[in-house]
Amino acid sequence: MSHHTEQTVLFPALVSKPVTVAFDQPDTTSDGGAILLKVVDKKLRLTQALASCIGDAREPGKVTHTLLDMIRQRVYGICCGYSDNNDVARIGADPMHKLLLDRDPVWGEDLASQPTLSRFENDRRVRDLYRMSKELMQTVISRHAKRLPGRKAKLVTIDMDPTDDPVHGQQQLSLFNGHYRQWCYLPMLSFVSFNDEQEQYLTAAVLRPGNAPAKLGAIALLKRLIPVLKRKFPHAEIRVRLDGGFACNEVFDYLDEAEVTYLVAMARNSVLQRLAETEMTVARERFEQQQQQTVSIYGSGRYKAEKWSCERRVIWKAEVVSLPGREPRDNLRFVVTNLKVKPSAVYDIYRQRGDSENRIKELKDGLDLGRMSCHAFWANQLRLLLVAAAFVLMQELRHGLRRTALAKAQVSTLQLRLLKIGGRVYRSARRVVIHLAASHPWRESWLKAARVWGAAVP
């Protein structure tokens, strides 16, 4: 345990009486609600599954912090807003975080230090990371296969998206990207959703160099994901939605071979513009007739790019957009698909993939996805997997609250209302008692979450 002299801060003329502040309360925590994370993880068995993928070459007699402990320390810490090793090391003596690692909250060993965690991150082999990625995917898919057994899952949709991850140092393979105009990584994230549910569940997070084309690694990821989904959901239609960066012959050929339905955006070119010329002309005429209101016309046709192996169906939206205070503009969009429904229905299905952008924003804003500050590329891949694991836990926590006011809460809101609660941890010979702040403004929300996850709440 750490020992240090406490300082007192005095505000002599702040209110009617002098105000004194002292950080002197022992066995207290600012993450008193984080016990929910342990409950969720115990049912999902995610951190245990990830730890089972890693070999430990250390001498057993000299090990203080197991691999499972360090994975849990990092994942639970990320959930609570401590995204970096330096951040997590600051809570090494926190009684709640020791309790989350099955240690005595008062007298137990402090958590791993920053150097220990850094060694852990930099000692991982590529095959360990590959196994962890597969286990993360299997855990998420198996969880929902249990939730939707038999024929309850009629449709499983895969959405894949690259995103920029700015870097600020000398990280390996962090390269300048002309599109984003910065030095960065370009991680690939994949999500799955079921039937008409809005939530898209993270299944994979793959780190890529900063200049990687969108399609890099896409086929390998689909080859890993689609067979698992077909085994777990044999009666469901598997659908893939991708943005324009994936529109290449290799991706289309694999999707055809895998016998899935797909919707893939495609950038315009002169041939496609000629195909949509009639609809675009009609859209402009109706725009003038309807007093400057946005007009959309849909059409479809067959198209074969020079490098494609065959013709494919392309649908388009010919639109004239009118926004207040702006000049009207043409908005011509194309989607390659093998769905046999009318073009407007295809486009309605495709544009729903935009919700994955909201999940990426959650990862960035709520869990600090961009903290890839290790020098080694594979160490940063591990960090990305740990952030993904934290997001899986938070999504599972939110799913349990789907019939409450927190059903659509962002990760940052869940942190504030359910995890970041001041409290004191008391340990006796028979039990551990967590005394949370009586004035916590979202007390009832926390109690609802506790009930959902099996706590006995009178």
C-alpha positions in Angstrom: 0.0 0.0 0.0 1.2 3.6 -0.7 1.8 6.0 2.2 2.2 9.7 1.8 1.5 12.9 3.7 -1.8 14.6 2.9 -1.9 18.3 2.1 -4.8 20.5 3.1 -6.2 23.1 0.8 -7.9 26.2 2.3 -10.4 28.5 0.6 -10.7 31.2 3.3 -13.3 33.5 1.6 -15.2 31.3 -0.7 -18.5 31.1 1.2 -19.7 32.3 4.6 -17.2 30.0 6.4 -13.7 28.9 5.5 -13.6 25.8 3.3 -11.0 23.1 3.8 -10.2 20.4 1.3 -8.1 17.3 2.1 -7.5 14.1 0.2 -7.5 12.0 3.3 -10.3 9.5 3.2 -8.8 5.9 3.1 -10.2 3.0 1.1 -12.3 5.3 -1.2 -12.8 5.2 -4.9 -14.2 7.3 -7.7 -15.3 4.2 -9.6 -17.6 2.7 -7.1 -20.1 1.6 -9.7 -17.6 -0.4 -11.7 -18.5 -3.6 -9.9 -21.0 -3.9 -12.8 -18.2 -4.5 -15.2 -17.1 -7.6 -13.3 -20.6 -8.9 -13.3 -20.9 -8.4 -17.1 -17.5 -9.9 -17.8 -18.2 -12.9 -15.6 -21.2 -13.8 -17.6 -19.6 -13.0 -21.0 -16.2 -14.6 -20.0 -14.5 -12.2 -22.4 -11.3 -11.3 -20.5 -10.7 -14.9 -19.5 -11.1 -16.0 -23.2 -8.6 -13.4 -24.3 -6.0 -14.4 -21.6 -6.3 -18.0 -22.7 -4.8 -17.0 -26.1 -1.5 -15.8 -24.7 1.5 -17.8 -23.7 3.4 -16.7 -20.5 7.2 -17.3 -20.7 7.8 -15.8 -17.3 9.2 -17.8 -14.3 6.0 -18.8 -12.3 7.7 -18.2 -9.0 8.4 -14.6 -9.9 5.0 -13.7 -11.3 3.0 -11.1 -9.2 0.6 -10.0 -11.9 -0.9 -12.7 -14.1 -1.7 -12.2 -17.7 -5.4 -12.3 -16.9 -4.9 -9.7 -14.2 -3.2 -7.3 -16.6 -5.8 -7.8 -19.3 -8.5 -7.1 -16.8 -6.7 -4.1 -15.4 -6.4 -2.6 -18.8 -9.9 -3.5 -20.1 -11.7 -2.4 -16.9 -9.5 0.7 -16.7 -10.4 1.7 -20.3 -14.1 1.2 -19.5 -13.7 3.7 -16.6 -11.8 6.3 -18.7 -8.2 5.3 -18.0 -7.0 4.7 -21.6 -3.3 4.7 -21.2 -0.8 2.7 -19.1 0.2 5.9 -17.3 -3.5 6.5 -16.5 -4.1 2.9 -15.2 -0.9 3.1 -13.0 -2.5 6.0 -11.2 -5.3 3.8 -9.9 -3.0 0.9 -8.8 -4.1 1.3 -5.1 -7.7 2.0 -5.8 -9.8 -0.5 -3.7 -12.4 -1.0 -6.4 -10.0 -1.8 -9.1 -8.2 -4.2 -6.8 -11.6 -5.8 -6.0 -12.2 -6.2 -9.8 -9.1 -8.3 -10.0 -10.2 -10.5 -7.1 -7.7 -8.9 -4.7 -8.4 -7.8 -1.2 -9.6 -4.2 -1.7 -7.8 -2.9 1.4 -4.7 -5.1 2.1 -4.3 -6.7 -1.4 -1.3 -6.1 -3.7 -1.4 -2.9 -5.7 -2.2 -3.3 -9.4 0.6 -3.6 -12.1 2.7 -0.5 -12.6 3.2 1.4 -15.9 6.5 -0.4 -16.7 5.0 -3.8 -16.1 2.0 -3.0 -18.3 4.4 -1.7 -21.1 6.4 -4.9 -21.0 3.2 -6.9 -21.2 2.1 -4.9 -24.3 5.4 -5.2 -26.1 6.0 -8.9 -25.4 3.1 -10.1 -27.4 3.6 -12.3 -30.5 1.6 -12.0 -33.7 0.0 -15.4 -33.3 -1.2 -14.4 -29.8 -2.9 -11.3 -31.2 -4.5 -13.4 -34.0 -5.9 -15.8 -31.4 -7.2 -12.9 -29.3 -8.9 -11.4 -32.4 -10.6 -14.7 -33.2 -11.6 -15.2 -29.5 -13.1 -11.7 -29.4 -15.2 -12.5 -32.5 -16.3 -15.9 -31.3 -17.3 -14.5 -27.9 -19.5 -11.8 -29.4 -21.1 -14.1 -32.0 -21.7 -16.9 -29.5 -23.3 -14.5 -27.1 -25.9 -13.5 -29.7 -26.4 -17.0 -31.0 -27.5 -17.9 -27.4 -29.7 -14.8 -27.4 -31.3 -15.6 -30.8 -31.5 -19.4 -31.0 -33.1 -21.4 -33.8 -34.8 -19.3 -36.4 -35.1 -16.1 -34.3 -32.2 -14.6 -36.3 -33.6 -14.1 -39.8 -31.0 -11.6 -41.0 -27.4 -10.9 -39.9 -25.8 -7.8 -41.3 -22.0 -7.2 -41.5 -20.8 -3.6 -41.6 -17.1 -2.9 -42.0 -15.5 0.5 -41.8 -11.9 1.9 -41.7 -11.3 5.0 -39.6 -8.3 7.3 -39.0 -6.3 7.1 -35.8 -4.0 10.1 -35.6 -0.5 9.5 -34.1 1.9 12.0 -32.6 5.3 10.2 -32.3 7.5 7.6 -34.1 5.1 4.7 -34.2 5.9 1.9 -36.6 3.9 2.0 -39.8 2.2 5.3 -38.9 2.3 7.0 -42.3 1.0 10.2 -43.8 -2.5 9.8 -45.4 -3.4 12.3 -48.0 -7.2 11.9 -47.6 -7.1 12.6 -43.8 -4.1 15.0 -44.2 -2.3 13.7 -41.2 0.0 11.0 -39.9 -2.1 8.1 -38.7 -3.1 4.5 -38.5 -6.1 3.2 -40.4 -7.8 0.5 -38.2 -10.5 -1.6 -39.7 -13.6 -2.2 -37.6 -16.3 -4.7 -38.2 -19.8 -4.8 -36.7 -22.7 -7.2 -36.9 -26.4 -6.5 -36.3 -29.4 -8.8 -36.2 -32.8 -8.6 -37.8 -34.0 -5.0 -37.6 -32.2 -4.1 -34.4 -30.4 -0.8 -34.4 -27.4 -1.8 -32.3 -24.3 -2.9 -34.2 -22.0 -5.1 -32.2 -18.3 -4.8 -32.6 -16.7 -8.1 -33.7 -13.2 -7.2 -34.9 -10.6 -4.4 -34.8 -7.6 -4.8 -37.0 -4.8 -2.2 -37.0 -3.4 -1.2 -40.4 -0.7 1.2 -41.7 -1.6 4.8 -42.3 -1.6 4.6 -46.0 -3.5 1.3 -46.3 -6.2 1.2 -49.0 -9.7 0.6 -47.7 -9.9 -2.9 -49.0 -6.6 -4.1 -47.4 -7.4 -7.0 -45.1 -11.1 -6.9 -45.9 -11.3 -10.3 -47.6 -9.3 -11.9 -44.9 -11.6 -10.5 -42.3 -14.7 -11.5 -44.2 -13.3 -15.1 -44.6 -12.9 -15.3 -40.9 -16.3 -13.8 -40.0 -18.8 -15.2 -42.6 -18.2 -18.9 -42.0 -18.6 -18.4 -38.2 -21.9 -16.6 -38.7 -23.2 -19.3 -41.1 -22.4 -22.0 -38.5 -24.0 -20.1 -35.6 -27.0 -18.8 -37.6 -27.7 -21.5 -40.2 -31.2 -20.2 -41.0 -30.3 -16.5 -41.3 -29.6 -14.5 -44.4 -26.0 -13.0 -44.2 -25.8 -9.5 -45.7 -22.7 -7.4 -46.1 -22.7 -3.6 -46.4 -19.5 -1.7 -47.4 -18.6 1.8 -48.4 -17.0 2.8 -51.7 -13.4 2.0 -50.8 -14.2 -1.7 -50.9 -15.7 -1.7 -54.5 -13.2 -3.9 -56.3 -13.4 -7.2 -58.2 -11.6 -9.2 -55.5 -14.2 -8.3 -52.9 -17.2 -8.8 -55.2 -15.9 -12.2 -56.3 -15.5 -13.4 -52.7 -18.9 -12.2 -51.8 -20.4 -14.0 -54.7 -18.4 -17.1 -53.8 -19.6 -16.9 -50.2 -23.2 -16.7 -51.3 -24.2 -13.7 -49.3 -26.2 -10.7 -50.2 -24.3 -7.4 -50.4 -24.6 -3.7 -50.9 -21.4 -1.9 -51.7 -21.2 1.8 -52.6 -19.2 2.8 -55.7 -17.7 6.1 -56.7 -19.2 7.7 -59.8 -17.5 7.6 -63.2 -18.4 8.7 -66.7 -20.1 5.4 -67.6 -22.2 5.3 -64.5 -23.2 8.9 -64.9 -24.4 8.1 -68.4 -26.5 5.3 -67.0 -28.2 7.6 -64.6 -28.5 10.6 -67.0 -32.3 10.1 -67.5 -33.1 10.0 -63.8 -30.8 13.0 -63.1 -32.6 15.0 -65.8 -36.0 14.1 -64.3 -34.8 15.0 -60.8 -33.7 18.5 -62.0 -37.0 19.1 -63.7 -39.1 18.1 -60.7 -36.9 20.2 -58.5 -37.9 23.3 -60.5 -41.5 22.3 -60.5 -41.7 21.6 -56.7 -40.4 25.0 -55.7 -36.8 24.1 -54.7 -37.6 21.1 -52.5 -35.1 18.2 -52.5 -36.0 15.6 -55.1 -34.8 12.0 -55.3 -35.2 9.6 -58.3 -34.0 6.0 -58.3 -32.9 3.7 -61.1 -30.9 0.5 -61.8 -29.0 -1.1 -64.5 -26.2 -3.6 -65.3 -22.5 -2.5 -65.2 -19.1 -4.1 -65.6 -15.9 -2.3 -64.8 -12.9 -3.1 -66.9 -11.3 -5.3 -64.2 -14.5 -7.0 -63.1 -15.1 -10.7 -63.8 -18.8 -10.2 -64.7 -21.6 -7.7 -64.9 -23.3 -6.7 -61.7 -26.5 -4.9 -60.8 -26.0 -1.2 -59.9 -28.7 1.0 -58.4 -28.5 4.8 -58.3 -30.0 7.7 -56.5 -30.3 10.8 -58.7 -31.0 13.6 -56.3 -31.1 17.4 -56.3 -30.5 18.6 -52.7 -31.8 21.9 -51.3 -30.5 23.1 -48.0 -31.4 26.4 -46.3 -28.8 29.1 -47.2 -27.0 27.0 -49.8 -27.1 26.7 -53.5 -28.9 23.5 -54.9 -26.6 20.7 -55.8 -26.7 17.4 -57.6 -26.2 14.3 -55.4 -25.6 11.2 -57.5 -25.0 8.0 -55.6 -24.3 4.4 -56.7 -24.6 1.1 -54.9 -23.6 -2.3 -56.3 -25.8 -5.1 -55.1 -27.2 -8.6 -55.7 -30.4 -7.9 -53.9 -33.5 -8.3 -56.1 -35.6 -5.5 -54.7 -36.5 -2.1 -56.1 -33.8 0.5 -56.2 -35.3 2.8 -53.5 -35.5 -0.2 -51.1 -31.8 -1.1 -51.8 -30.7 2.5 -51.0 -32.8 2.6 -47.8 -31.1 -0.6 -46.6 -27.6 0.7 -47.6 -27.9 4.0 -45.8 -28.6 2.3 -42.5 -25.0 1.4 -42.4 -24.3 5.0 -41.4 -25.1 4.0 -37.8 -21.7 2.3 -37.6 -20.2 5.8 -37.7 -21.9 6.4 -34.4 -20.2 3.3 -32.9 -16.9 4.5 -34.1 -17.5 7.9 -32.5 -18.3 6.1 -29.2 -15.0 4.2 -29.5 -13.1 7.5 -30.1 -14.9 9.8 -27.6 -15.9 7.3 -24.9 -13.0 4.9 -24.9 -10.2 6.9 -26.5 -9.6 4.6 -29.4 -6.8 6.8 -30.7 -4.3 6.2 -27.8 -2.0 4.1 -30.0 1.2 5.6 -28.5 3.5 2.5 -28.4 6.4 2.5 -30.8 5.9 -1.1 -31.9 3.1 -1.8 -34.4 2.0 -5.0 -32.7 1.9 -3.5 -29.3 -0.6 -0.9 -30.7 -2.6 -3.8 -32.2 -2.9 -5.2 -28.7 -4.0 -1.8 -27.4 -6.7 -1.7 -30.2 -7.9 -5.2 -29.1 -8.1 -4.1 -25.5 -10.2 -1.1 -26.5 -12.4 -3.4 -28.5 -12.8 -5.7 -25.5 -13.8 -2.7 -23.4 -16.4 -1.6 -25.9 -17.8 -5.2 -26.1 -18.3 -5.1 -22.3 -20.0 -1.6 -22.5 -22.2 -2.8 -25.3 -23.2 -5.8 -23.3 -24.0 -3.6 -20.3 -26.1 -1.4 -22.5 -27.9 -4.3 -24.0 -29.0 -5.4 -20.6 -30.5 -2.0 -20.1 -32.5 -2.0 -23.4 -35.8 -1.6 -21.6 -34.7 1.4 -19.5 -33.9 5.0 -20.1 -30.3 4.0 -20.8 -31.2 1.8 -23.8 -29.5 4.2 -26.2 -27.0 5.9 -23.9 -23.6 6.6 -25.3 -20.6 5.0 -23.6 -19.6 8.2 -22.0 -23.1 8.5 -20.5 -22.9 5.0 -19.1 -19.5 5.8 -17.6 -20.8 8.9 -15.9 -24.1 7.4 -14.6 -23.1 3.8 -13.8 -19.3 3.6 -13.2 -18.0 7.0 -12.0 -19.5 7.0 -8.5 -17.7 8.1 -5.4 -17.6 5.5 -2.7 -15.8 3.8 0.2 -14.9 0.2 0.4 -15.2 -1.5 3.7 -13.8 -5.0 4.3 -14.7 -7.2 7.2 -13.9 -10.9 8.0 -17.2 -11.9 6.4 -17.9 -9.6 3.5 -16.9 -6.5 1.4 -19.3 -3.5 1.6 -19.2 -0.8 -1.0 -20.7 2.5 0.3 -21.7 4.6 -2.7 -22.5 8.3 -2.6 -26.0 8.7 -1.3 -26.5 11.8 -3.4 -25.5 10.1 -6.7 -28.0 11.7 -9.2 -28.5 8.5 -11.1 -28.9 6.1 -8.2 -32.1 4.5 -9.6 -30.4 3.9 -12.9 -27.6 2.1 -11.2 -30.0 0.0 -9.1 -31.9 -1.0 -12.3 -28.6 -2.1 -13.9 -27.8 -4.1 -10.8 -31.2 -5.9 -11.0 -30.7 -6.6 -14.7 -27.4 -8.3 -14.0 -28.7 -10.5 -11.2 -28.1 -8.6 -8.0 -30.6 -9.0 -5.1 -32.1 -5.6 -4.8 -34.9 -5.3 -2.3 
